[in-house]
Amino acid sequence: MHEYTYTQVRDEVADVGTALIDAGLAGAHVAIVGDNSYSYVICYLAVVGSGGVIVPLDKELTNGELADLIVRSGARALLYGDTFAAELPAILATCPAVGFTLNITRFPTESENPGFDEFREAGRALLDRGDDRYQGVIADPEALAAILFTSGTTGPSKGVMLSQRNIVAVIHSAFTMFRFPRSGMSVLPINHAYEFNLNILGCLFDGITINFNDSIMHVRENLERFRPEMSLMVPMIVDALYKGIWKEAEKNHMTGYLRYAIGLSNALGHVGIDLRRAFFRPIHEHFGGRLRVIVCGGAPLAAETAAGLTSLGIDVYNGYGITECSPLISSNCTLRRVRGSVGVPCPEIEVRIADKDADGNGEIQVRGTHVMLGYFNDPKATAAAFTEDGWFRTGDLGRLGRGGALFITGREKNLIILPNGKNVQPEEIEEALLCGIGYLKEVVVHELLDPTGSPRIAASAYLDPEWVSALGADGARVRFDADVATVNQRLASYKRICLTRLREQEFEKTATRKIMRHRIEGVLV
Amino acid sequence: MNLLGAITNLVKDYAEVEDDQLTRATDPVRDLHLNSYDMMSIIGRLESDLGVEIAERDVRRLVTLGDLDDYIKAKLQT
C-alpha cells in the first residue's frame, strides 16, 4: 500500500506535464487506458494541464476496439497500464499516428523503458533547471479538454467532447448538493465521466482522501482494508452488497432479528432518533465499519435496495446522468431525497420535458454549463443531439414530479443500459451476429429479464427456414447457440449475449422495412 | 478436493444450484444467471484462496468453469 499527499499530487502533475511538453506533446490528443490508480490521475491531470486533450479508454474493450478509438480520437500518444504491456504491439499495429507510449503503472511487473517514474523524474530535472513551460500554459476553460467515447466502436459510438468549464461546472454542482465525508474509495472504471469527474476530481476539489480499489474482484476486501466513509457505485455492486447482507443473515439464522431491528430503527427514526450505526454495527464491520454514504448512478437502482441500505445506516443517493452532461443531470442529495425519483436537477443545469403526454411524460432535455461541446468530428450527430433552441436531447423519457424531482420512465433510444452502468448499442452486436452467422436472416438484440429478474443482453433471431428444416429444430438451436458463443468471444465481455430466442416467423416491420423493435415480446423498454 | 471442485463450491455460494448442474462446460453467466460482478467476486476469492494472481484483462477470455479451471492450473504451474 502506498500513500501520497496533495502536495505530491501537485508536484508530480507538474513533473509529468513538463516531461510531456518536452516530448513534444503540448496540446496533443493523448489516449490513456489502465486500472484505477494514483499514476493514472497524475497523467490525466498532466495531459490536460499541459494544454492537451485526454482520451480515456475503457480497459474492457478488445485490442481492435481500442485501436479504432485511438485512431478516431486523433491521439498521438498512448499512456497504458501494465496489464496492456504485452498487448501493446497488437493495439498499435493499426495506429500509425501514435509516436509515443508510456507505461504508467508505478510499480510495473513488466519492465518498460521509459517507465512512469523515469519519465516523471526527467520532468522534475527540467523543472529544477528552471524549465517553466508547464507553468506558462494558460488554460482555456472553453477549449476541448477530454474526449469520452460513449460505447461501442461502430456507427453509433460517439466521442463526447468536454471542456474544462464543463468538468468544473459538474463538480461545482455535485459539491453544492452534497456534504461528503472525508474518505472515499474509487471502485468504478476510471475512464467513465461518473467516476473521474465526480469521484476523483470531486474528491481532489474537496480535499477528500481517495483510496483506490485495485480490482473489481476485491471490493469487499478493500472496503475492509481502507475503511472508506463513502463511495460511488453502480446498481450491480450496490445490489450485491445488499443481497450479501441478507444472505449472511439467513446463513446465521438472523433474518427475523434483522427485520425486527430494522422496524424498530425505522420507528425511532420517525421520531428523530437515529441509532442505525449502533444497531447494525456488525453489518457495517463487513464494509470496514465507516461506510455511510453510497452515491449510485450509471443505471436504474431498485428503490427497495436504496431504502433497505438506508434503513441499515448506509445512506444511498441515486442520481441520473449521461456522459454528454459531464455526466450529472440530477441527484437525490443530502438536502433533498424523493423516493422513486432520480432527484432534483443540478444547480448548473436546467431540465425540461418536451412533447409531454397526458401524464406529463416526455423527452428529458437539458441545457447548462455541464452540457458537452459536441461530438468529436461528427457535426451531423452533434446537430441531431440538440434542439433548434439549444437544448440537449437525452433520449430518455421522464417527468418532473413533486418538489421538482425528476422521474425516469423510459428511453427513446435502443441503447441498453446494464446494471453495471455499461451502455451497449444493440446495433453493434446485431452487426457482429449478422456478419458472423451466415444462416441468420434477422436479429434484434435487446434487454430481457433472466429468471432471477436481472436484465440481460438477449438476441431474438429468425434463421433461414431451409437451413433449420435441414438440421431440425433442436440441431439448429444447438448450432445457433454455439455460433453465438463464437461471436461472443470477439466482443468485449460486457457486450456478450447471455440469452437467445429463436422465432419461427420474420419480425414485424414498418412500411420502410425497419423491424418494429418495441413489438418484440418481453423486451424491456 | 480438486481445483474444479473448489471452483464449483464457490459458485454455489452465489447461485442456488445442485452439483450435477455444474460441469466444465457450465457458463455461469449464461447458464446460472450470475452477473459480471458475481463472477469477479468469485475469481477474487479464488485468487486469495489459491494464492494466484488473475489479471482482470484475462477474465474476459474465461467463459466456462472449465476455462477457469485450465487457466488457474496453468497459473499454478508457472
Contacts between the chains, C-beta under 8 A, distances in Angstrom:
chain1	res1	chain2	res2	distance
A	35	B	56	7.4
A	59	B	56	7.4
A	59	B	57	7.0
A	60	B	60	6.7
A	83	B	55	5.3
A	83	B	56	6.9
A	83	B	57	4.8
A	84	B	57	7.4
A	87	B	57	7.9
A	215	B	40	7.5
A	215	B	44	7.0
A	215	B	56	5.5
A	216	B	37	6.8
A	216	B	40	4.6
A	216	B	56	6.9
A	217	B	40	4.6
A	217	B	41	6.7
A	217	B	43	5.4
A	217	B	44	3.1
A	217	B	47	6.6
A	217	B	54	7.4
A	217	B	56	7.0
A	218	B	44	5.1
A	219	B	41	7.5
A	220	B	41	7.3
A	221	B	44	7.2
A	221	B	48	7.5
A	236	B	35	5.7
A	236	B	36	7.3
A	236	B	37	4.7
A	237	B	37	5.7
A	240	B	35	7.9
A	240	B	37	5.3
A	240	B	38	6.9
A	240	B	41	7.2
A	419	B	35	6.7
A	420	B	35	7.3
A	420	B	36	6.1
A	420	B	37	6.5
A	450	B	33	4.4
A	451	B	33	6.1
A	452	B	33	4.9
A	454	B	33	6.7
A	454	B	35	6.3
A	456	B	33	7.5
A	485	B	27	7.9
A	485	B	63	7.3
A	488	B	63	7.4
A	489	B	61	7.9
A	489	B	63	7.6
A	492	B	60	7.0
A	493	B	36	6.8
A	493	B	59	7.2
A	493	B	60	3.7
A	494	B	36	6.3
A	496	B	29	7.3
A	498	B	29	5.7
A	498	B	30	5.2
A	498	B	33	7.8
A	499	B	30	7.5
